Every structure is written in C-alpha cells, then in structure tokens.
Amino acid sequence: MTSSLFSGFIAAPFTSMHTDGSIHLNPIKTYASYLKAQNISGAFILGTTGEGVSLTLDERKEVATEWMKFSSPEFKIIVHVGSSNLKDSRDLAQHAQEIGADAVGISGTSFFKPSKASDMVKFVQQIAASCSETPVYYYHIPSMSGVNTSVPEFLEKADGLIPNLTGVKFTHHDLMEMNECMMALGGKYEVLHGFDETLICGLAIGAKAAVGSTYNYFAPVYQTLREAFLTCDMDTARDMQRQSVRLVQILKKYGGGIVCGKAIMNLIGIDCGPCRSPLATLSKAEMLQLSKDLEAIDFFSLSNTQPINMEV
C-alpha cells in the first residue's frame, strides 16, 4: 500500500449555527483548538455530521475557509463537496483546492442515483477533475445517500481514470466489502473506517485511520481502545468498544448522531447551536435528561469533560 495521508482519529465536526439557523463561524477557532487538545489528527468538515447538504454553496465555502485557518501538518482538513448537483460539487471542489484543503470528500447523490459502479466513476471523475492537485476520497455512506454500488468495483474501474483518487471513507456495516476495498489493486487505496461503534472491527482488518462524529466528544475512549488493540489487550479494547456502543444507544434515544451529538457538544461547552431544519433541536428538559443518561454511563469521566450547568 502507498503511504497513508491520514492516521489516527479524524473528527467529523458539527457546523455551528446561531439560534436563527444561520451559520456561526466564531466558535470554529475554539472548536479546532479543543479537537487538537484531544489529540485528533484532522477534521472531515461539511459531511453528514456537518449538515453540509443542508447548507447553501456560499455557506459551505465560508465554513470551509474558516476551518482552513486552523489546519496544520498535524491537523489536516478534508472538505466534503458532495451534493445532488454536479456543477455545485465541482464548484465546491475547486474552492476547496483554492483554499488549500488537504483532501476532498465526494459522496454519491441522494436523489438521482447511479445504478452501477461505472456511472459513479464518471460522476466522481468530473468532480475530482476540478481539484486535480488535491487528494480525493470517495465517501461511501449508503444509509444516507442511498447509493450502494460496489465500492471495490468502483476502485477497480476508477484506477487510472481519476489520478487524484486516494481512497475511500467507508461508512457502512459491510466489513467484508471494506476488506475488499483494502485488498483492491494490491492495497493501493486508503480506507478510512467510518463506523465508530465498530472501530475494533476496522482495526482488526487493518484500518489505520477512522473518521467519525463521536470522536468529537469521546476521543479518549477510542484512543484507549486503539492502544489496547495494538498492544493485544483485547479485554480493554472490547470494554472501550462497548462504552462506545452504550453512547450510540443514547444517541439513538435522542434523535440520532447529529441531533444528539450537537446537543452533547453544547452540553460540554463547545457552542454548536441548533440543528438546521428538518433536523430537530433538543429542548432544555431533554438536555437535562440527556446529561443524566450520559452520567449513567460515566461519559463525563471517560471523556474528560464536564457538563455545563443545566437549568430548566
């Protein structure tokens, strides 16, 4: 396999918003500093967690430009440019290259969908050509995009046609397919593991880097998991993965990874504001109960965070 561009944990940041739903750029500086202090090695911005497809073109460019102010060799930025409009995605990809993004992520379209891998190759090829000097990762997330064409076949067909294709962000439960991606073309392409709650499985099949939303606020648990795995302390690794599963169970209880995850960030003092409609925003009463549920699984001690004072 060629040398990896990314290693360790890459957070998928939430996009901060004002109470009126407009984007809020000021918290990004504090947010980036917080992630760096958590030993996070990069950020995958404006993806699913970042509500990228719910933002306008100008908003996405503004958010990307602000995040790039805090990039460094130790904290790299991947800008997601996927949309249901080819021209918009090409525009966003060109902009990402212009501002110096370390990489670009391209997801499949969520309304009109390619029926076979060769069609996806043609789609990604046109976008990647707009950022030809920047590494590109195909973002596979069928639970959101509805696109479930074969990723190993995509890599095979894309090879030689998309010179800057570097790898895949694989956010799916099909670990055999993920392994096939790692095996494709002799391991030529990087595969970024995208399901936090199955990280231990990704490590077992060779993942060197992982992208996820819960790395925003539960990084110490995953770092302990990874270190335990690498030193063959499987009991600790499994215990940490089960802590992750307990957390994800709470996320599901409160509306999912974006709605609840954004609430958790607000709860620990990182101002992310509300979600943009149609996603919900938790009430103060729900936030109070969420805090209690998190306390019940030792979230705050495990994540080295403290909840803000909640008053209903």
DOPADO-700961 format. One record per residue (C-alpha): x, y, z. Coordinates in Angstrom, 3 decimals, padded with zeros to 6 digits. Example, Ala and Ser with C-alpha at 12.3 -4.5 7.8 and 13.67 -1.06 7.14 Angstrom:
# DOPADO-700961
x:y:z
012.300:-004.500:007.800;
013.670:-001.060:007.140;
END
This chain:
# DOPADO-700961
x:y:z
000.000:000.000:000.000;
001.170:003.550:-000.679;
001.958:005.783:002.306;
-001.154:006.951:004.138;
-002.185:010.586:004.095;
-004.168:010.154:007.318;
-003.703:008.194:010.519;
-005.380:008.096:013.910;
-008.702:009.777:014.539;
-010.369:012.353:012.312;
-013.374:014.127:013.788;
-016.430:014.951:011.697;
-017.263:018.393:013.153;
-020.732:019.805:013.591;
-021.462:023.103:011.856;
-022.105:025.781:014.455;
-025.267:027.827:013.967;
-026.979:030.803:015.538;
-030.381:030.367:017.163;
-031.999:031.633:013.941;
-030.364:028.799:011.988;
-027.707:030.870:010.226;
-024.120:029.619:010.303;
-021.895:030.795:013.162;
-018.209:030.944:012.279;
-016.791:032.377:015.509;
-016.824:029.106:017.527;
-014.668:027.284:014.955;
-011.401:028.596:016.424;
-012.281:027.246:019.884;
-013.642:024.053:018.335;
-010.419:023.392:016.409;
-008.277:024.065:019.483;
-010.416:021.669:021.508;
-010.031:018.888:018.915;
-006.274:019.379:018.771;
-006.103:019.155:022.574;
-007.951:015.831:022.288;
-005.148:014.524:020.009;
-007.435:014.446:016.993;
-005.391:014.368:013.780;
-007.832:016.048:011.429;
-011.359:017.111:010.553;
-013.775:015.896:007.877;
-015.877:019.025:007.526;
-019.291:019.605:005.952;
-020.168:015.931:005.708;
-023.161:014.215:007.250;
-022.348:015.396:010.776;
-021.640:018.895:009.470;
-025.067:019.093:007.769;
-023.232:020.022:004.587;
-026.047:019.199:002.187;
-028.404:021.431:004.203;
-026.180:024.466:003.632;
-026.020:026.819:000.674;
-022.985:026.938:-001.599;
-021.824:030.208:-000.056;
-022.285:028.865:003.467;
-020.244:025.766:002.687;
-017.451:027.896:001.268;
-017.475:030.199:004.294;
-017.306:027.292:006.740;
-014.513:025.601:004.770;
-012.497:028.813:004.555;
-012.772:029.352:008.319;
-011.723:025.793:009.199;
-008.688:026.040:006.907;
-007.310:028.833:009.095;
-006.578:026.180:011.716;
-005.145:023.421:009.538;
-001.590:022.204:010.017;
000.516:019.142:009.140;
-000.701:017.652:012.433;
-004.334:018.648:011.873;
-005.420:018.093:008.294;
-008.723:019.120:006.764;
-010.884:017.072:004.403;
-013.625:019.165:002.784;
-016.744:017.262:001.760;
-018.160:018.611:-001.501;
-020.851:016.047:-002.280;
-024.279:017.270:-003.357;
-027.056:016.288:-005.741;
-025.842:018.859:-008.259;
-022.723:018.036:-010.275;
-021.927:021.673:-011.020;
-022.204:022.660:-007.361;
-019.898:019.820:-006.348;
-017.344:020.852:-008.972;
-017.543:024.447:-007.760;
-017.031:023.336:-004.146;
-014.147:021.054:-005.122;
-012.398:023.865:-006.962;
-012.891:026.142:-003.967;
-011.525:023.500:-001.589;
-008.366:023.276:-003.659;
-008.036:027.052:-003.840;
-008.097:027.369:-000.034;
-005.537:024.601:000.396;
-007.641:021.706:001.667;
-005.593:018.617:002.428;
-008.191:016.423:000.739;
-011.684:016.438:-000.712;
-014.500:014.002:000.062;
-017.098:013.170:-002.591;
-020.304:011.309:-001.740;
-022.868:009.806:-004.058;
-026.001:011.727:-004.967;
-029.022:011.184:-002.743;
-031.916:011.663:-005.202;
-030.957:010.530:-008.697;
-028.565:007.653:-008.085;
-026.078:005.783:-010.254;
-027.162:002.210:-010.924;
-023.684:000.805:-011.402;
-020.106:001.471:-010.348;
-019.041:002.774:-013.760;
-021.643:005.550:-013.534;
-020.323:006.546:-010.113;
-016.800:006.621:-011.529;
-017.898:009.072:-014.240;
-019.609:011.260:-011.633;
-016.643:011.349:-009.250;
-014.207:011.775:-012.135;
-015.814:015.050:-013.201;
-015.709:016.450:-009.666;
-012.165:015.253:-008.998;
-011.006:016.982:-012.184;
-011.993:020.297:-010.582;
-009.460:019.730:-007.786;
-006.874:017.775:-009.749;
-003.981:018.676:-007.429;
-005.837:017.611:-004.271;
-006.283:014.051:-002.946;
-009.848:012.767:-003.273;
-011.721:010.265:-001.111;
-014.932:008.618:-002.251;
-017.392:008.877:000.648;
-019.442:005.678:000.863;
-022.423:006.116:003.191;
-025.406:004.222:001.759;
-027.517:004.792:004.880;
-027.700:008.477:003.945;
-027.030:008.662:000.200;
-028.913:005.511:-000.743;
-026.058:004.712:-003.137;
-024.866:001.156:-002.611;
-022.914:000.307:-005.741;
-019.890:-001.942:-005.198;
-017.009:000.097:-003.782;
-014.277:-002.427:-004.693;
-015.611:-002.386:-008.254;
-015.630:001.425:-008.147;
-011.940:001.413:-007.169;
-011.054:-001.080:-009.892;
-012.848:000.928:-012.584;
-011.625:004.309:-011.306;
-007.978:003.273:-011.270;
-006.143:005.265:-013.912;
-009.182:007.408:-014.686;
-009.107:009.521:-011.510;
-005.411:010.283:-010.873;
-006.026:012.049:-007.557;
-008.272:009.329:-006.111;
-006.566:008.441:-002.845;
-009.057:006.280:-001.003;
-012.473:005.720:000.488;
-014.271:006.904:003.594;
-016.176:003.706:004.287;
-019.245:004.327:006.463;
-021.102:001.049:006.198;
-021.516:-002.135:008.219;
-020.375:-004.462:005.414;
-016.913:-005.261:006.750;
-016.235:-007.827:004.042;
-016.691:-005.119:001.421;
-014.443:-002.822:003.440;
-011.796:-005.547:003.459;
-012.219:-005.981:-000.290;
-011.521:-002.250:-000.670;
-008.305:-002.700:001.293;
-007.348:-005.624:-000.944;
-008.225:-003.904:-004.230;
-005.288:-003.347:-006.574;
-002.832:-004.691:-004.017;
-003.887:-002.279:-001.293;
-003.324:000.832:-003.389;
-006.095:002.900:-001.827;
-006.522:004.142:001.734;
-009.679:003.074:003.525;
-010.882:005.341:006.331;
-013.108:003.484:008.787;
-016.402:005.335:009.260;
-018.453:003.471:011.891;
-017.298:004.495:015.375;
-019.308:001.742:017.056;
-017.371:-000.942:015.122;
-013.899:000.606:015.302;
-012.398:-002.547:016.806;
-013.521:-004.457:013.701;
-011.956:-001.873:011.404;
-008.672:-002.109:013.283;
-008.779:-005.892:013.002;
-008.861:-005.725:009.202;
-006.143:-003.099:009.003;
-007.655:000.394:009.194;
-005.009:002.999:010.025;
-007.381:005.959:010.299;
-011.002:006.486:011.273;
-013.480:009.306:010.691;
-016.460:009.786:012.958;
-018.807:012.091:014.811;
-018.276:010.677:018.306;
-014.549:011.410:018.075;
-015.675:014.994:018.689;
-016.510:014.259:022.314;
-015.445:010.698:023.204;
-011.915:010.614:021.794;
-010.145:009.350:024.963;
-012.204:006.145:024.884;
-011.283:005.414:021.269;
-007.640:006.254:021.861;
-007.580:003.813:024.774;
-009.311:001.249:022.558;
-006.757:001.652:019.771;
-003.772:001.494:022.115;
-005.186:-001.607:023.817;
-005.780:-003.248:020.447;
-002.246:-002.506:019.262;
-000.791:-003.994:022.462;
-003.069:-007.054:022.256;
-005.011:-006.082:025.394;
-008.249:-007.271:023.880;
-010.259:-007.189:027.105;
-009.684:-003.444:027.425;
-010.282:-002.895:023.716;
-013.616:-004.697:023.899;
-014.599:-002.807:027.064;
-013.926:000.525:025.351;
-015.866:-000.514:022.258;
-018.816:-001.420:024.456;
-018.640:002.033:026.036;
-018.934:003.394:022.510;
-021.971:001.198:021.872;
-023.613:002.458:025.082;
-023.047:006.007:023.899;
-024.518:005.293:020.468;
-027.580:003.784:022.140;
-028.093:007.143:023.855;
-027.607:008.995:020.562;
-030.387:006.915:019.036;
-032.657:007.647:022.002;
-032.324:011.403:021.448;
-032.744:011.713:017.694;
-029.525:010.314:016.289;
-025.905:011.262:015.874;
-026.415:014.797:014.612;
-029.300:015.954:016.811;
-027.949:014.358:019.980;
-024.287:014.840:019.095;
-024.741:018.563:018.631;
-026.548:018.669:021.974;
-023.617:016.892:023.629;
-021.168:019.437:022.223;
-023.311:022.255:023.601;
-023.528:020.375:026.893;
-019.732:020.204:027.278;
-019.283:023.871:026.421;
-018.486:023.850:022.688;
-021.018:026.185:021.085;
-022.581:024.363:018.131;
-026.050:025.872:018.434;
-029.170:024.252:016.967;
-029.585:021.916:014.014;
-030.974:023.189:010.752;
-034.497:022.101:009.851;
-035.704:019.444:009.159;
-033.486:018.131:011.966;
-034.751:018.808:015.475;
-033.026:020.579:018.359;
-033.332:019.218:021.890;
-035.301:021.211:024.463;
-033.767:022.205:027.796;
-035.736:019.451:029.504;
-034.366:016.911:027.025;
-030.856:018.275:027.519;
-031.184:017.815:031.269;
-032.291:014.205:030.869;
-029.551:013.618:028.298;
-026.976:014.819:030.812;
-028.306:012.335:033.359;
-028.204:009.491:030.847;
-024.634:010.361:029.915;
-023.646:010.467:033.573;
-025.109:006.970:033.996;
-022.565:005.535:031.525;
-019.662:007.550:033.025;
-019.479:009.648:029.868;
-018.037:012.746:031.509;
-015.272:010.948:033.384;
-014.374:008.809:030.364;
-014.292:011.809:028.021;
-012.530:014.127:030.499;
-015.301:016.701:030.130;
-017.719:018.481:032.430;
-021.351:019.348:031.679;
-022.423:022.962:031.787;
-024.986:023.940:034.417;
-028.432:022.998:033.114;
-031.460:024.867:034.408;
-034.954:024.255:033.046;
END
